[in-house]
Amino acid sequence: MPLKQCLVTGARGMLGTDLCPVFATRYEVIATDVEDLDISDIAAVMAAFEQFRPVIVVHLAAATDVDHCEENPDTAFRVNTIGTQNVALACQRYDAQLVHLSTLAVFDGEKPTAYTEFDTPNPQSWYSKSKYQAELMVRQHLHQHYIVRAGWMFGGGREDKKFVAKVLELARQRDRLTVVNDKFGSPIYTVDLARGILRLLETRVYGTYHMVNIGPPASRYEVAQHILDMAGIASCQLVPASSAEFPLPAPRPRMEAGRNYQLELRGWDWMRPWPDALREYIMETLLPGLSSSEVEARE
């Protein structure tokens, strides 16, 4: 029996890189990115659905540079909101289930503890506003949907240019590294997120879900300390700092941590603690890929 077709947008991003191989175990994956499919073009989206007739769509494509979105809100809304509406409308027309990746940044960050799915969003940046409006578009147009809010993602292996790989790189080059300690979030390994989304699809229980690796809210400083400890880097001193020392165009929530409340209440204990996931990523993916010169520098 041929596999059902799953269309993935944003397939060459950090999450898509890990999600496509995971989904290929159950589906025929049609991987698209901006070069293949402009989600802001409704005609192009409908044509792609007419061609591929997917039964599942995992919508990862988005404008994710928060500061660029702050300075270019039209781009944020064209890609994140209108693009998502186009995908939702195509799913409606072609009777496809939709997984839409959202963000815990839809909350204002004023809550002292991690956010659940039952807290009220109050986005503060243009990026988070465009992502929240995208959620509303999905709910408006489509019953067969899963909205998955993710946290501080890490993954991507040798193509990783985000926090984990950057901390490793800088810590091998410097004897001091300054990291903010007043912003809190929930790390999530892209491999774990991909597996969690696949399991969620099997439930056919539509709705909004938070999906992060479990554990109390962590600061960037705390995550960086774990990275250095796991990598065995003792030559670099971490220095805590206030985010006020690093002004950025877009506001960041103080609290961007999530609790997988829906999964907890339903007894779906899928996600492991973030330090365990982080250790696996560092030890099995990042460090084995280092060149000999980089290993010598680390030691």
C-alpha positions in Angstrom: 0.0 0.0 0.0 1.5 3.4 -1.0 2.3 5.8 1.8 0.0 8.8 2.4 1.5 12.1 1.2 2.6 14.7 3.7 3.5 18.2 2.5 6.1 20.0 4.6 6.6 23.8 4.2 9.9 25.3 5.4 11.4 21.9 5.1 15.0 23.1 5.0 14.8 25.1 8.3 16.1 23.9 11.6 13.0 21.8 12.5 12.3 20.7 9.0 15.7 19.2 8.6 15.0 16.8 11.5 11.3 16.4 10.9 11.4 15.2 7.3 13.4 12.0 8.1 11.2 11.3 11.1 8.0 11.7 9.0 9.5 9.6 6.1 9.0 6.5 8.3 5.2 6.9 8.0 4.5 9.2 5.0 5.7 10.1 1.6 7.2 13.4 2.4 6.9 16.3 -0.1 9.6 18.7 1.2 9.2 22.3 0.1 10.9 25.6 1.0 10.7 29.2 -0.1 12.5 28.4 -3.4 9.8 25.8 -4.2 6.6 27.4 -2.8 5.9 31.0 -1.9 3.2 30.6 0.7 2.2 34.2 0.4 1.0 33.5 -3.1 -2.4 31.9 -2.8 -2.4 30.8 -6.5 0.9 29.0 -6.0 -0.3 27.3 -2.8 -3.5 26.1 -4.4 -1.5 24.8 -7.4 0.9 22.8 -5.1 -2.1 21.2 -3.4 -3.7 20.4 -6.7 -0.5 18.7 -7.8 0.4 16.8 -4.7 -3.0 16.2 -2.9 -1.5 15.9 0.5 -3.5 14.3 3.4 -1.3 15.9 6.0 0.4 19.3 5.9 3.1 20.3 8.4 3.4 24.1 8.1 6.8 25.2 9.3 7.5 28.1 6.8 7.7 31.4 8.5 9.6 34.7 8.8 11.4 33.9 12.1 14.0 36.7 12.4 12.3 38.5 15.3 14.3 41.8 14.9 13.9 41.8 11.1 10.1 41.4 11.6 10.1 44.3 14.1 11.6 46.5 11.5 9.6 45.1 8.6 6.1 44.2 10.0 4.6 44.0 6.5 7.0 41.0 5.8 5.9 39.4 9.1 2.2 39.6 8.3 2.6 38.7 4.6 4.5 35.5 5.4 3.4 34.5 8.9 -0.2 35.5 8.8 -1.3 35.7 5.1 0.9 32.7 4.2 -0.6 30.6 6.9 -4.2 31.7 5.9 -3.4 30.5 2.4 -2.2 27.1 3.6 -5.2 26.7 5.8 -7.6 27.6 3.0 -5.9 25.1 0.7 -6.2 22.4 3.5 -9.9 23.3 3.7 -10.4 22.9 -0.1 -8.4 19.7 -0.4 -9.5 18.1 2.9 -6.0 17.9 4.5 -5.1 17.9 8.1 -2.9 20.8 9.2 -0.1 21.0 11.7 0.8 24.6 12.3 4.0 25.5 14.2 3.5 28.5 16.4 5.5 30.0 19.3 5.4 30.6 23.0 6.2 34.2 22.3 2.5 34.8 21.7 2.4 35.5 25.5 3.5 38.8 27.0 6.0 37.2 29.5 4.5 38.7 32.6 3.5 35.4 34.2 5.9 34.2 36.8 5.6 30.6 35.8 5.4 28.6 32.6 2.4 29.2 30.3 -0.2 26.6 29.5 -2.6 26.4 26.5 -5.3 27.9 28.6 -3.5 31.2 29.3 -4.5 34.2 27.2 -2.0 35.3 24.5 -0.9 38.9 24.5 1.9 39.2 21.9 4.2 42.2 22.2 6.5 42.1 19.1 5.4 42.3 15.4 6.8 38.8 15.0 4.7 37.3 17.8 1.6 39.4 16.7 1.9 37.9 13.2 2.2 34.4 14.6 -0.8 34.8 16.9 -2.9 36.1 14.0 -1.8 33.1 12.1 -3.2 30.9 14.8 -6.5 32.7 14.5 -6.5 32.1 10.8 -6.0 28.4 11.3 -8.8 28.2 13.8 -11.1 30.3 11.6 -10.7 28.2 8.4 -10.1 24.7 9.5 -11.4 22.2 12.0 -8.8 19.5 11.3 -5.8 21.3 12.8 -3.1 21.0 15.4 -1.5 24.3 16.6 1.8 23.4 18.2 3.6 26.1 20.2 7.3 25.4 20.6 9.9 26.9 22.8 13.6 27.7 22.4 14.5 25.2 19.6 17.9 23.6 19.3 19.1 21.2 16.6 20.3 21.2 13.0 23.7 19.6 13.6 26.6 21.0 11.6 24.2 23.6 10.0 23.3 24.9 13.5 23.8 28.6 13.7 21.6 29.1 16.8 22.3 29.4 20.5 23.8 26.0 21.3 26.3 25.9 18.5 27.1 29.5 18.9 27.9 29.1 22.6 30.1 26.1 21.8 31.9 28.1 19.1 32.5 31.2 21.2 33.4 29.3 24.4 36.3 27.6 22.4 37.5 31.0 21.2 37.2 33.1 24.4 38.0 32.9 28.1 34.9 34.9 29.1 31.3 34.7 27.7 28.5 37.0 28.7 25.0 35.5 28.7 21.7 37.1 29.8 20.1 35.6 33.0 16.8 37.5 33.1 14.9 35.8 30.2 13.4 32.4 30.7 12.2 29.8 28.3 11.7 26.1 27.6 14.3 24.4 25.4 13.1 21.9 22.8 15.2 19.5 20.7 14.0 19.5 17.1 14.2 15.7 17.0 12.0 15.4 20.0 9.6 18.0 18.6 9.4 16.1 15.3 8.6 12.8 17.0 6.1 14.5 19.3 4.2 16.0 16.4 4.2 12.6 14.6 2.6 11.0 17.7 0.1 13.9 18.0 -1.1 13.3 14.5 -1.9 9.7 15.4 -4.3 10.8 18.1 -6.6 12.7 15.8 -7.4 14.9 18.8 -7.3 18.4 17.2 -6.5 21.5 19.1 -3.7 23.7 20.5 -0.7 22.1 22.2 2.5 23.3 23.9 5.3 20.9 23.1 8.7 21.5 24.8 11.2 19.4 26.6 10.1 19.2 30.2 11.7 21.0 33.2 11.3 24.3 35.0 11.9 27.5 33.1 15.5 28.0 32.3 17.5 31.2 31.6 19.9 31.5 28.7 22.7 31.6 31.3 21.6 28.3 32.8 21.3 26.7 29.4 24.8 28.0 28.5 26.2 26.5 31.7 24.8 23.1 30.8 26.3 23.4 27.3 29.8 24.1 28.7 29.6 21.4 31.3 28.4 18.8 28.9 31.1 19.7 26.4 33.8 19.6 29.0 34.8 23.2 28.4 36.4 24.6 31.6 38.5 27.3 30.0 35.7 29.8 29.5 34.1 31.7 32.3 30.4 32.5 31.9 29.3 35.9 33.1 25.6 36.6 33.8 24.2 39.9 32.5 20.9 41.7 32.2 19.2 41.8 28.8 19.2 45.6 29.1 22.9 45.4 28.3 22.0 44.0 24.9 19.3 46.2 23.4 17.5 44.7 20.4 14.8 46.1 18.1 12.1 43.6 19.1 11.0 43.1 22.7 11.5 39.6 24.1 9.2 38.2 26.8 10.7 37.8 30.2 8.9 34.4 30.5 8.8 32.4 27.3 8.5 29.0 29.0 5.7 26.6 28.3 4.1 23.7 30.1 2.8 20.7 28.1 -0.5 21.0 29.9 -2.7 19.4 27.3 -0.3 16.4 27.0 -0.2 16.1 30.8 -3.9 16.2 31.2 -4.4 13.5 28.6 -1.7 11.3 30.0 0.5 11.6 26.9 3.9 11.7 28.6 6.0 12.1 25.4 8.6 14.7 26.2 11.9 14.1 28.1 13.8 16.6 30.3 15.6 19.2 28.3 19.1 18.5 29.9 18.8 14.9 28.7 17.9 16.0 25.2 20.6 18.7 25.1 23.2 16.2 26.3 22.3 13.8 23.5 22.4 16.6 20.9 25.8 17.9 22.0 27.5 14.5 22.6 26.1 12.6 19.6 25.6 15.3 17.0 27.7 18.4 17.6 30.9 17.1 19.2 31.5 14.0 17.0 31.3 16.3 14.0 34.1 18.6 15.2 37.3 18.6 13.2 40.5 17.5 14.9 41.7 21.1 15.2 38.4 22.1 16.8 38.7 19.3 19.3 42.2 20.3 20.2 41.0 23.9 20.7 38.2 22.6 22.9 40.6 20.6 25.0 
